[in-house]
Amino acid sequence: MTITYDSRKVRPGDVFVAIPGFKVDGTDFIRQAIANGAKVIVAENEVKVPAGVKFEKVPCARKALARLANKFYDYPSKKIKLIGITGTNGKTTTSYLIASILKKAGYKVGVIGTINGGLTTPESLDLQEMLADMVEQGITHVVLEVSSHALALDRVSGCDFDIAIFTNLTHDHLDFHKTKKEYLATKLKLFENLKQDGVAIVNVDDPASKDIFEVVQGEIVTYGVGQARHELRSTKHNEFDTKVSGIAIRQDSMSLTINSRELRTPLIGIPNVYNIAAAYQCALVLNIPQMIIKKGIEALQGVPGRVERIDFGQPFSVVVDFAHSPDALQKLIETYRPLTEGKIILVFGCPGDRDKDKRPVMGGIAAKLADVSIITTDDPRSEHPASIVDNIVAGIRLPGYPDIRDRCRIIIDRREAIRKALELAEKGDTVLIAGRGHEKYQDFNGKKVEIDDKIEVGRILNAHN
């Protein structure tokens, strides 16, 4: 007997949990689940089932799935050190940094997140299975990216987090959360449910940190660059607060000093300063010596699709990045502005069926900060690509913004957009290709079209060499 929420995977004797979805409802597949042999049906609405099949009505099917999965896999998060990272930006890079440090310290580490899964945070059943497999493999520490969707949809319900890290809160996902206040309230769930002896690690430079301080019942430690200060109720680890100074950013590397130790890393930009500080703080809480922390940070040579430089000997820089929110896009351009002798050429788009409010904001940022912006597709999903572009362009045509004809081009086909950006680039320029990072497919109304920005750049540059 096992548990599933996919009727196609039901085997004789299984438990089927009917989860209400955004496009389809699990209750519509109960008949198929029973036909495949399900002996227990769990759902939120009353359902008639045939003799020999047990039905259990629950107030929340997603919570029920999480509870059943946790019990079925024997509560795996209790058998490891579980580190959860939430925030709009920085989750992936911070998770890679922490994993690198832990490996240098001799621990066996697992990472679950955006790059190695379809969802940033897997559905609760899949997550518990992954954690159980990691326990079986002898993994002692797991770093988990915790998305706001995962918190809202109870995917991490029942997980025992030893450490919860907050990176930042900026404009994103407002198609799902409706308001930034609701978005923040969802993020707070991770800290409200932190285990009693757990530790919250908080970016004190972000205004939302004050709200986190109010809900954490246990210990809080902070990190930041500005190092703002708030009254903290419980600070046993406060002597570990990171102090960052001496930041020097170059095209291919960055140096900074944390707690009097100089670090050198190929990860560049102020966002990565915060990511490194968060990882450093996490390692201190785990009682890892600072020399090991330094070695772990410096050992990480890059994160797929995160400020990733593509070098085929061309006389200009090319960077692929996952930046898909206004704040991330702005910081990406601002990182490279002082490092660029010539023009900044930006390629970006916005995903369909997602937060439409951020599209004109990102258009305005591109028009103001980049020298040339090429607006293209991201994942259109069920929307027409041209209508998404129109939303972006609306932010460029606002009063006070540069004329779109002077600074912006529209090329719907992403391959052609990348090609044009590389053709326009001259010695000393920087080409920033934003929005998709590590992703390998575009979604056109359910049809997956293969495209990898890094591979595309390499193909075009190699053809010109």
C-alpha positions in Angstrom: 0.0 0.0 0.0 1.2 3.5 -0.8 -0.2 7.0 -1.1 -0.6 9.0 -4.3 -2.4 12.2 -5.5 -2.1 11.1 -9.2 -4.8 8.7 -10.2 -2.7 7.3 -13.0 -0.2 6.0 -10.4 -2.7 4.2 -8.3 -2.1 0.5 -7.7 -4.4 -2.0 -6.0 -4.7 -1.2 -2.3 -3.4 2.4 -2.5 -4.6 5.6 -0.8 -5.7 8.3 -3.2 -5.8 11.9 -2.0 -7.9 14.2 -4.2 -6.1 17.5 -4.2 -8.0 20.6 -5.5 -5.8 22.1 -8.2 -5.8 25.4 -10.1 -6.8 23.9 -13.4 -8.2 20.5 -12.5 -9.7 19.1 -9.3 -8.5 15.8 -7.9 -12.1 14.8 -7.1 -12.7 14.5 -10.9 -10.2 11.6 -10.9 -11.6 9.6 -8.0 -13.5 7.2 -10.3 -10.3 6.5 -12.2 -8.4 6.0 -9.0 -11.0 3.4 -7.8 -10.9 1.7 -11.1 -7.1 1.3 -10.7 -7.6 -0.3 -7.3 -7.6 2.5 -4.7 -9.0 1.2 -1.4 -9.0 4.6 0.5 -10.2 7.9 -0.9 -9.3 11.2 0.9 -11.1 14.3 -0.2 -12.6 17.6 1.0 -16.0 17.1 -0.4 -18.4 14.2 0.2 -18.0 11.5 -2.3 -19.9 8.2 -2.8 -17.6 5.2 -3.1 -18.4 1.6 -3.8 -18.4 -1.2 -1.1 -15.0 -2.2 -0.1 -13.6 1.3 -0.5 -13.1 3.6 2.5 -13.8 7.3 2.2 -12.3 9.9 4.5 -13.5 13.5 4.4 -11.0 16.1 5.5 -11.1 19.9 5.8 -7.9 20.3 3.8 -6.7 17.6 1.3 -3.2 19.2 1.0 -2.6 19.1 4.8 -4.0 15.5 4.8 -1.5 14.5 2.1 1.4 16.1 4.0 0.3 14.3 7.2 -0.1 10.9 5.6 3.2 11.3 3.6 5.1 12.3 6.7 3.8 9.3 8.6 4.2 6.8 5.7 7.9 7.7 5.3 8.4 7.7 9.1 9.0 11.4 9.7 12.3 11.7 7.8 12.9 15.4 8.6 13.4 14.4 12.3 16.4 12.3 11.3 18.4 15.0 9.6 19.4 18.6 10.0 16.9 20.4 7.8 17.7 23.9 6.6 14.9 25.9 4.9 15.6 29.0 2.8 12.8 31.4 1.8 12.7 34.8 0.1 12.0 36.2 -3.3 15.6 36.0 -4.5 18.8 34.2 -3.6 17.4 30.9 -2.4 19.2 28.7 -5.0 22.6 30.3 -4.7 22.4 30.4 -0.9 21.5 26.7 -0.9 24.5 25.9 -3.1 26.8 27.9 -0.8 25.6 26.2 2.3 26.0 22.8 0.7 29.6 23.6 -0.4 30.5 24.6 3.1 28.9 21.5 4.7 30.8 19.3 2.2 34.1 20.9 3.1 33.2 20.2 6.8 32.9 16.5 6.0 29.1 16.2 6.0 27.0 14.3 3.5 24.6 16.9 2.1 21.4 16.9 0.0 19.9 19.9 -1.8 16.3 20.2 -3.0 15.3 23.2 -5.0 14.7 25.0 -8.3 17.5 23.5 -10.3 17.1 19.8 -9.4 13.3 19.6 -9.5 10.3 20.6 -11.5 9.0 22.8 -8.6 11.1 24.9 -6.4 9.7 22.9 -3.5 8.2 19.5 -4.4 4.6 18.5 -3.5 4.5 17.1 0.1 4.4 13.5 -0.9 7.3 13.8 -3.3 9.3 15.8 -0.7 8.8 13.3 2.1 9.9 10.5 -0.3 13.0 12.5 -1.3 13.9 13.1 2.4 13.4 9.5 3.2 15.7 8.4 0.3 18.3 10.9 1.6 18.1 9.4 5.1 18.6 6.0 3.6 21.7 7.3 1.8 23.2 8.5 5.0 22.8 12.2 4.3 22.9 14.2 7.5 22.0 17.7 6.3 19.4 18.8 3.7 19.1 22.3 2.3 15.6 23.0 1.0 14.4 26.0 -1.0 11.0 26.9 0.5 8.8 28.8 -2.0 5.8 30.9 -1.0 3.7 28.6 -3.0 5.0 25.6 -1.0 4.1 27.4 2.3 0.6 28.4 1.0 -0.1 24.9 -0.3 1.2 23.0 2.8 4.0 21.2 0.9 6.3 21.6 3.9 3.6 21.0 6.5 5.0 18.6 9.2 8.7 19.2 8.3 11.0 19.8 11.2 13.2 22.7 10.3 16.3 23.2 12.4 17.2 26.4 10.7 15.0 28.8 8.7 16.7 31.5 6.5 15.1 34.7 5.2 16.8 36.3 2.2 14.6 39.2 1.1 11.1 40.2 0.0 10.4 42.0 -3.2 7.7 42.2 -5.9 6.9 38.8 -7.3 4.1 36.1 -7.4 1.3 38.7 -6.9 -0.8 36.7 -9.3 -1.0 34.0 -6.6 -0.8 36.0 -3.4 -2.7 39.1 -4.7 -0.9 41.6 -2.4 2.6 42.0 -1.0 1.1 41.8 2.5 -0.4 38.4 1.8 2.9 37.4 0.2 4.8 38.3 3.3 2.2 36.6 5.6 2.8 33.4 3.6 6.6 33.6 4.0 6.1 34.1 7.8 4.7 30.6 8.1 8.1 29.1 7.8 9.2 31.1 10.9 6.0 30.6 12.8 6.3 26.9 12.6 10.1 26.7 13.2 10.8 24.0 15.8 11.2 25.2 19.4 14.9 24.8 19.5 15.4 26.0 15.9 17.2 29.1 14.8 15.9 31.8 12.4 18.6 33.5 10.3 17.3 36.8 9.0 18.5 39.5 6.5 18.3 42.5 8.9 18.7 44.9 6.0 15.3 43.9 4.6 12.3 45.8 6.0 10.4 42.6 6.3 12.8 41.4 8.9 10.8 43.3 11.6 7.8 41.1 10.9 9.8 38.0 11.1 11.2 39.0 14.5 7.6 39.3 15.8 6.7 35.7 15.0 9.8 33.7 15.8 9.4 31.9 19.2 13.0 30.8 19.4 16.4 32.2 18.6 17.2 34.8 15.9 20.5 35.7 14.3 21.0 38.3 11.7 23.2 39.1 8.7 23.4 42.0 6.3 25.6 44.5 4.6 24.0 47.7 6.0 23.7 45.9 9.4 20.6 47.7 10.5 19.7 46.9 14.1 16.4 45.9 15.7 15.5 44.9 19.2 15.8 41.1 19.3 14.0 39.1 21.9 16.2 36.1 21.9 19.8 36.2 20.6 21.9 33.4 22.1 23.8 33.2 18.8 23.9 37.0 18.4 27.7 37.0 18.9 27.8 35.3 15.4 26.1 38.2 13.6 28.1 38.6 10.4 29.9 41.8 9.7 30.6 42.4 6.0 33.2 44.9 4.7 35.8 45.5 2.0 33.6 44.5 -1.0 35.4 44.7 -4.3 33.6 43.5 -7.4 35.3 42.7 -10.8 34.0 41.2 -14.0 34.9 37.6 -13.1 35.4 37.7 -9.3 34.6 39.4 -6.1 36.4 39.8 -2.8 34.9 40.7 0.6 35.7 40.5 4.2 33.4 38.7 6.7 34.3 38.8 10.4 37.9 39.8 9.5 38.3 36.9 7.0 38.9 37.9 3.3 37.0 35.7 0.8 37.5 35.5 -2.9 34.7 34.1 -5.1 33.6 34.0 -8.8 30.1 34.9 -7.6 29.8 38.6 -8.1 27.4 41.4 -7.2 25.7 42.7 -4.0 23.0 40.1 -4.2 25.7 37.4 -3.9 27.2 39.3 -0.9 24.0 38.7 0.9 23.8 35.1 -0.2 27.4 34.5 1.0 26.6 36.3 4.3 23.5 34.1 4.8 25.5 30.9 4.2 28.3 32.1 6.4 25.8 32.8 9.2 24.2 29.4 8.8 27.5 27.6 9.0 28.4 29.5 12.2 25.1 28.4 13.8 26.1 24.8 12.8 29.4 25.4 14.7 31.5 25.0 11.6 35.0 26.6 12.0 35.4 29.9 10.0 38.4 28.6 8.1 36.2 25.7 6.8 33.5 28.2 6.0 35.9 30.3 3.9 37.1 27.2 2.0 33.6 26.1 1.3 32.5 29.4 -0.1 35.6 29.7 -2.2 35.2 26.2 -3.5 31.9 27.0 -5.2 32.8 28.1 -8.7 29.3 28.9 -9.8 25.6 28.1 -9.8 23.8 27.0 -13.1 22.1 30.0 -14.6 22.9 32.4 -11.8 25.0 35.3 -13.0 26.8 32.8 -15.2 29.4 34.1 -17.5 29.6 32.5 -21.0 33.1 32.8 -22.5 34.0 31.6 -26.0 36.8 34.1 -26.4 34.4 36.9 -27.7 35.6 40.5 -27.1 32.5 41.3 -25.0 30.9 39.8 -21.9 27.8 37.5 -21.9 25.9 36.7 -18.8 22.9 34.3 -18.4 20.9 34.9 -15.2 17.6 33.7 -13.7 16.5 37.3 -12.9 12.7 37.3 -13.4 11.5 39.9 -10.9 11.8 43.6 -11.0 14.3 43.7 -8.1 16.4 40.9 -9.5 16.5 42.5 -13.0 17.5 45.9 -11.5 20.3 44.5 -9.4 21.6 42.4 -12.3 21.9 45.5 -14.5 23.3 47.6 -11.6 26.0 44.9 -10.9 27.3 45.1 -14.5 27.0 48.9 -15.1 30.3 49.8 -13.4 32.0 46.7 -14.8 31.1 47.6 -18.4 33.1 49.9 -20.6 30.6 50.0 -23.5 26.9 49.3 -23.7 24.7 47.0 -21.6 22.5 45.0 -24.0 19.6 43.3 -22.2 17.5 40.4 -23.4 14.4 39.6 -21.3 10.7 38.7 -21.2 8.0 37.9 -18.7 6.2 34.6 -18.1 2.6 34.1 -19.1 -0.2 33.3 -16.6 1.9 34.9 -13.9 2.0 38.3 -12.0 1.1 40.8 -14.8 1.7 43.8 -12.6 5.5 43.3 -12.7 5.6 43.4 -16.5 5.5 47.2 -17.0 7.7 47.7 -13.9 10.4 45.4 -15.5 9.9 47.3 -18.8 10.6 50.6 -17.1 13.7 49.2 -15.3 15.1 47.9 -18.6 14.4 51.2 -20.5 16.1 53.3 -17.8 19.1 51.1 -16.9 20.1 49.2 -20.1 21.5 50.9 -23.2 19.6 48.5 -25.5 16.7 46.2 -24.4 15.5 43.4 -26.6 12.1 42.3 -25.3 11.2 38.7 -26.1 9.3 35.6 -24.8 9.9 33.8 -21.6 7.3 31.0 -20.9 4.1 32.3 -22.6 2.0 29.4 -21.3 -1.6 30.0 -22.3 -1.1 33.7 -23.1 -0.3 35.1 -26.5 3.4 36.2 -26.5 2.6 39.5 -28.2 0.1 40.5 -25.4 2.8 39.9 -22.8 5.2 42.1 -24.7 2.6 44.8 -24.9 2.3 44.7 -21.1 6.1 45.1 -20.8 6.1 48.0 -23.3 3.4 49.8 -21.3 6.0 50.5 -18.6 8.5 51.9 -21.1 6.0 54.4 -22.6 5.3 56.1 -19.2 6.2 59.8 -18.9 9.8 60.4 -18.2 11.0 57.1 -19.7 13.2 57.0 -22.8 11.4 56.7 -26.1 11.1 53.0 -27.0 12.3 53.6 -30.5 15.7 54.8 -29.1 16.5 52.0 -26.7 14.2 49.0 -27.1 13.5 46.4 -29.7 10.8 43.7 -29.8 11.8 40.2 -31.1 9.3 37.6 -30.1 11.4 34.6 -31.0 13.9 34.1 -28.1 16.6 32.5 -30.3 16.4 35.5 -32.7 16.5 37.9 -29.8 19.7 36.3 -28.4 21.2 36.3 -31.9 20.4 40.0 -32.4 21.9 40.9 -29.0 25.1 39.1 -29.8 25.3 40.7 -33.3 24.9 44.2 -31.7 27.6 43.6 -29.1 31.0 45.2 -29.6 34.2 45.1 -27.7 33.7 46.2 -24.1 29.9 45.6 -24.1 28.0 43.3 -21.8 25.1 41.2 -23.0 22.7 40.2 -20.2 20.3 37.4 -21.0 17.7 37.4 -18.2 14.7 35.4 -16.9 15.4 31.8 -17.6 18.8 30.9 -16.3 19.2 27.1 -16.1 15.8 26.3 -17.7 15.9 24.2 -20.8 12.4 24.5 -22.2 9.8 27.1 -23.0 6.1 26.4 -22.4 3.8 27.4 -25.2 0.3 26.5 -24.0 1.5 23.1 -22.6 3.9 22.4 -25.5 7.5 22.2 -24.4 9.9 23.8 -26.8 13.6 23.1 -26.2 15.8 26.1 -25.6 18.7 26.7 -23.3 20.0 30.2 -23.2 23.6 29.1 -22.5 23.6 26.5 -25.3 22.0 29.1 -27.7 24.8 31.6 -26.9 27.5 29.0 -27.5 26.0 27.9 -30.8 25.8 31.4 -32.1 29.2 32.5 -30.9 30.9 29.3 -32.2 29.3 29.8 -35.6 30.8 33.3 -35.8 34.3 32.2 -34.7 
